[in-house]
Structures are given as structure tokens and as C-alpha cells.
Amino acid sequence: MRRCVNVNAMVPYLFVVVITLLLTEPAWSEWPSPATAHGYVAHLLVNEVPFPGERGYQSEANTMAAMEQLLMVLNRRLRAIPPGYTQQQLAAIRTDQILEIITVGGEKGQFDGFYRNAAGQPVMVPRVTERIANLQRIAGTGQPGTFARLLDHAAGLAAAYLAEDALPEDRHAGVRSAQNLPATGGGYSWMTDEMRFHPGGNFLRIADSDQGSLGGNRFFTLRRLEP
């Protein structure tokens, strides 16, 4: 015999559950505004990696690892110029500000789509903001999952770096040889992971065996100039 359920008795419980769900927002709902340094860096980290269903996506862990190495490249261009090189050579600018590293060169500069407008404000092209808005929309559908965790990871990396100079583990720090040449270690550039793309000069492609391919990107270290 099927057990009957007293619906009237459940109404207060259901009301509490519904109100709780409405008031419990996923962490990504407070994702930082791109008008802040925190938000601008986070937007770059998200823009440069694939999410589920996009070309190059392998796994949540792979995309998170790519975000971490992207941040390491920005930091190295800002604070870790190897002997024999200048910041101007590697980053096309001399600065101690991370937003200058990102926006140098204009709309088609060092980081495509990230630039300063006529008023000097860091901005992004519409395709960047539209994609990220769509990722946020997907993240807000149902229970927080991969999309929300990836957005959160980017925001967390940016916040920790800007507030505390905190950096993730550098997977490329120990690279001492690349393309059969002595290397400085650490990543100094990234490009879409296709053989036809290379930043040129003394940049060396980091091998797959050294986790040089992450999140659909190929990371590049530098040729060591001094013993």
C-alpha cells in the first residue's frame, strides 16, 4: 500500500527550503568588476582559457592549471626579468604595474582585446565581456559546478596576487632546457597551442613533458644568455 504524504504538513518546510535557496548565492555571483584591477586580471585569466564545450578544453584541473601559469607569466614579465634581458624587450614596456603589462600596445597589443581607451581606462573589446557574461550565466544555472568553480579560481588567483603577492606553484620554474637549448626556466609568453604560432626571438617552446601545453595554450620560456 502506497504511503500517503500530507502536503499541507510539508508547506512550512518547503517554504523554508525555497527561501534558503533564494538567499544562498554561489560565490561567483560577487565576481569582481572589470573596472577594478582585481576584476581586470581575473577577466584576462578567464579569457585566455577554455571552458567546457570550447575548443581546447580537457578538464577542470587543466584549465585551472593554465590560469595559474598565465598569472606566472604576467608576474615574470613584471618582476622576474632574467639576466641579459630587459623588461622592455620582454614586455614592450618599463613598469611596476600589472595593468600596464596587460594593456601595453593597444587593442591588438601584448594581450589581444585588452587595452586602454582614450581616457586611459583599462577596457576590453566586446567579445571578451560578452563571452564572460555568458559563462557567468551558465554558472548561475542550477547548482554551482565546473563553470562556477573556474570563475571562482580566476577571481581567487587575481585577488590573492594583488592583495598579498601570493602566487601558485610555478610548473615551469625548473625548465632548464627547451628546444635543445639552455633555458632560463619559467614562462614568459603564451600563444594558442599550434605549431604555427611562436613569439619569435629567444622564446623557447616548453615541451609537453614539462607541462608546456595547458588550457589550449603553449607556454614559452627564454633562452639562457648567461651561464
Backbone torsions as a table, in degrees:
resi	resn	phi	psi	omega
1	MET	NA	128.2	-178.8
2	ARG	-70.2	133.9	-179.9
3	ARG	-76.4	131.3	-179.9
4	CYS	-82.6	145.8	178.4
5	VAL	-111.1	128.4	178.0
6	ASN	-80.9	97.7	-176.0
7	VAL	-62.2	-39.2	-178.8
8	ASN	-61.0	-35.9	-179.4
9	ALA	-70.1	-22.8	-177.7
10	MET	-87.9	-14.6	-173.8
11	VAL	-54.4	-48.9	178.4
12	PRO	-58.6	-38.4	-179.8
13	TYR	-65.3	-44.8	-179.8
14	LEU	-64.0	-36.9	179.4
15	PHE	-62.0	-43.2	179.6
16	VAL	-63.9	-42.9	179.9
17	VAL	-61.2	-46.1	-178.7
18	VAL	-62.5	-45.4	-179.7
19	ILE	-63.3	-39.2	179.2
20	THR	-61.9	-43.6	179.8
21	LEU	-64.7	-37.7	-179.6
22	LEU	-68.2	-33.2	-177.2
23	LEU	-87.6	-15.5	-178.5
24	THR	-93.7	101.3	-178.1
25	GLU	-95.6	141.6	175.8
26	PRO	-65.3	155.0	-175.0
27	ALA	-58.4	-33.3	-175.5
28	TRP	-67.2	-14.7	-177.5
29	SER	-63.4	-20.7	177.8
30	GLU	-105.0	30.1	-179.9
31	TRP	-58.2	138.5	-170.6
32	PRO	-65.7	146.7	178.2
33	SER	-68.7	140.7	177.6
34	PRO	-67.5	-8.5	176.9
35	ALA	-77.3	-10.2	176.9
36	THR	-103.3	158.3	177.0
37	ALA	-60.5	-42.8	177.8
38	HIS	-54.3	-52.5	-177.6
39	GLY	-67.5	-35.5	-178.0
40	TYR	-65.9	-45.1	178.0
41	VAL	-64.8	-42.3	179.6
42	ALA	-61.1	-40.3	178.5
43	HIS	-62.8	-39.8	177.9
44	LEU	-62.8	-45.2	-178.5
45	LEU	-60.4	-39.5	179.3
46	VAL	-73.3	-40.5	-177.3
47	ASN	-60.9	-31.3	-171.7
48	GLU	-91.1	3.5	-177.5
49	VAL	-129.2	156.2	179.7
50	PRO	-87.6	147.2	172.9
51	PHE	-107.9	168.9	-179.0
52	PRO	-50.9	133.7	-179.9
53	GLY	90.6	-8.0	-179.8
54	GLU	-101.2	156.9	-179.3
55	ARG	-58.9	132.8	177.3
56	GLY	92.7	-9.0	-178.3
57	TYR	-71.5	131.0	176.8
58	GLN	-116.2	-47.7	-178.9
59	SER	-165.7	165.2	177.4
60	GLU	-60.8	-43.8	-178.8
61	ALA	-63.6	-39.6	-179.5
62	ASN	-65.2	-43.6	179.2
63	THR	-66.2	-40.1	177.1
64	MET	-62.9	-41.9	178.7
65	ALA	-61.9	-38.9	178.2
66	ALA	-62.6	-44.1	177.7
67	MET	-56.4	-43.0	-178.2
68	GLU	-63.5	-41.5	-179.9
69	GLN	-73.9	-28.5	173.6
70	LEU	-61.6	-44.7	178.8
71	LEU	-63.0	-37.1	178.3
72	MET	-63.6	-38.3	177.7
73	VAL	-62.6	-46.3	179.1
74	LEU	-58.6	-44.6	-178.5
75	ASN	-65.3	-40.9	-179.9
76	ARG	-66.2	-38.8	176.6
77	ARG	-65.4	-28.2	-178.1
78	LEU	-84.9	-41.1	-166.4
79	ARG	-131.8	-4.6	-173.5
80	ALA	-133.9	61.0	178.9
81	ILE	-78.4	123.5	-176.8
82	PRO	-73.6	158.1	179.3
83	PRO	-54.0	137.5	178.8
84	GLY	94.2	-9.0	-179.9
85	TYR	-119.5	161.6	172.5
86	THR	-119.3	157.8	177.5
87	GLN	-62.0	-36.0	178.9
88	GLN	-60.1	-39.7	179.0
89	GLN	-64.9	-40.8	-173.1
90	LEU	-88.7	-33.1	-173.9
91	ALA	-117.2	-1.5	179.6
92	ALA	64.2	23.1	179.7
93	ILE	-165.3	159.0	170.4
94	ARG	-113.7	116.8	-174.0
95	THR	-161.6	162.6	171.0
96	ASP	-119.4	19.5	-178.0
97	GLN	-116.9	127.1	-176.4
98	ILE	-65.5	-32.6	179.8
99	LEU	-66.5	-29.6	176.5
100	GLU	-69.2	-35.6	177.1
101	ILE	-61.5	-39.3	-175.8
102	ILE	-76.5	-40.7	-170.0
103	THR	-94.2	-6.5	-176.4
104	VAL	-59.4	138.9	175.4
105	GLY	96.4	-3.6	178.2
106	GLY	84.0	-167.5	-173.6
107	GLU	-57.2	-35.3	178.9
108	LYS	-109.3	35.0	-176.2
109	GLY	-86.7	-139.6	-175.4
110	GLN	-59.7	-39.0	-179.4
111	PHE	-126.5	100.2	-171.4
112	ASP	-51.7	125.6	176.4
113	GLY	94.6	-6.9	179.2
114	PHE	-115.7	120.5	-173.1
115	TYR	-160.6	178.4	175.1
116	ARG	-104.9	137.9	179.1
117	ASN	-80.5	-174.2	-176.2
118	ALA	-61.9	-24.4	179.2
119	ALA	-88.5	0.7	179.1
120	GLY	84.3	10.9	-179.0
121	GLN	-88.9	137.2	175.0
122	PRO	-66.3	124.9	-178.9
123	VAL	-136.8	175.6	179.5
124	MET	-133.8	155.2	176.4
125	VAL	-72.0	155.8	-175.7
126	PRO	-55.5	-35.5	-177.2
127	ARG	-61.9	-30.4	179.0
128	VAL	-70.6	-51.4	-178.1
129	THR	-65.8	-34.9	180.0
130	GLU	-67.8	-42.1	179.0
131	ARG	-64.2	-45.2	-177.4
132	ILE	-67.5	-35.5	175.3
133	ALA	-61.5	-38.6	178.6
134	ASN	-67.8	-39.9	177.3
135	LEU	-62.9	-38.8	177.3
136	GLN	-65.4	-39.0	178.6
137	ARG	-62.4	-44.1	178.9
138	ILE	-64.6	-41.5	-179.7
139	ALA	-61.1	-29.1	-178.6
140	GLY	-87.2	2.6	179.2
141	THR	-92.7	116.3	-179.6
142	GLY	75.3	-161.1	179.7
143	GLN	-71.0	144.9	178.8
144	PRO	-55.8	130.7	-179.3
145	GLY	-135.2	-142.1	-175.4
146	THR	-57.1	-45.4	-177.6
147	PHE	-60.9	-45.3	179.9
148	ALA	-64.8	-40.9	-179.6
149	ARG	-66.5	-37.1	178.7
150	LEU	-68.3	-42.5	176.6
151	LEU	-61.9	-43.7	178.3
152	ASP	-60.3	-39.8	-177.5
153	HIS	-64.5	-44.0	178.4
154	ALA	-61.7	-46.0	-179.5
155	ALA	-63.9	-39.7	179.9
156	GLY	-66.2	-41.9	177.8
157	LEU	-60.8	-46.4	-178.7
158	ALA	-64.4	-43.3	-178.1
159	ALA	-63.9	-45.8	-178.3
160	ALA	-65.0	-38.0	-179.4
161	TYR	-67.8	-46.5	-176.0
162	LEU	-73.5	-31.6	-177.4
163	ALA	-86.6	-35.2	-170.9
164	GLU	-131.5	5.6	-174.4
165	ASP	58.4	26.5	-179.0
166	ALA	-78.1	135.4	-179.3
167	LEU	-127.0	149.2	175.2
168	PRO	-75.2	175.6	174.8
169	GLU	-62.4	134.5	-179.7
170	ASP	-92.3	103.9	-178.1
171	ARG	-66.3	-19.8	-174.6
172	HIS	-104.7	1.9	-176.3
173	ALA	-61.1	-32.9	-175.5
174	GLY	-91.1	7.7	-179.8
175	VAL	-73.6	110.7	-177.7
176	ARG	-111.3	-1.7	176.8
177	SER	-149.9	136.1	177.8
178	ALA	-150.6	136.8	-176.7
179	GLN	51.9	37.7	178.1
180	ASN	63.6	25.5	178.4
181	LEU	-127.7	152.0	176.9
182	PRO	-65.2	137.3	-174.9
183	ALA	-122.0	155.0	-179.7
184	THR	-75.2	-24.1	-170.2
185	GLY	86.0	152.0	-179.0
186	GLY	82.1	151.4	178.1
187	GLY	-91.6	140.6	179.1
188	TYR	-126.2	-1.2	178.1
189	SER	-163.7	160.8	170.9
190	TRP	-145.9	152.8	176.7
191	MET	-147.4	166.4	175.2
192	THR	-53.1	136.4	-172.4
193	ASP	-77.8	73.7	173.9
194	GLU	-136.1	142.6	-174.9
195	MET	-57.9	-28.0	-176.5
196	ARG	-73.9	-11.6	-179.5
197	PHE	-101.1	126.5	178.5
198	HIS	-156.1	134.7	-178.2
199	PRO	-72.3	-9.3	176.8
200	GLY	82.2	-171.4	178.3
201	GLY	58.3	-136.8	-177.7
202	ASN	-92.1	13.6	176.8
203	PHE	-73.4	136.6	-178.6
204	LEU	-120.3	134.5	-179.6
205	ARG	-68.5	125.1	176.5
206	ILE	-80.2	129.3	-174.1
207	ALA	-69.2	158.0	176.1
208	ASP	-57.2	-35.8	-178.5
209	SER	-65.5	-18.3	176.7
210	ASP	-107.8	22.2	179.9
211	GLN	60.2	39.4	179.6
212	GLY	-74.2	-17.1	178.7
213	SER	-112.1	114.0	-179.8
214	LEU	-142.3	134.8	174.9
215	GLY	56.4	37.7	179.1
216	GLY	74.7	6.6	-179.8
217	ASN	-114.8	150.0	171.1
218	ARG	-105.8	129.7	179.6
219	PHE	-98.3	149.4	-176.1
220	PHE	-127.2	135.3	171.7
221	THR	-100.7	-166.6	-179.1
222	LEU	-122.0	151.3	172.9
223	ARG	-68.6	131.8	179.5
224	ARG	-73.8	126.3	-177.2
225	LEU	-95.5	-24.3	-179.6
226	GLU	-121.5	144.8	-177.8
227	PRO	-58.9	NA	NA
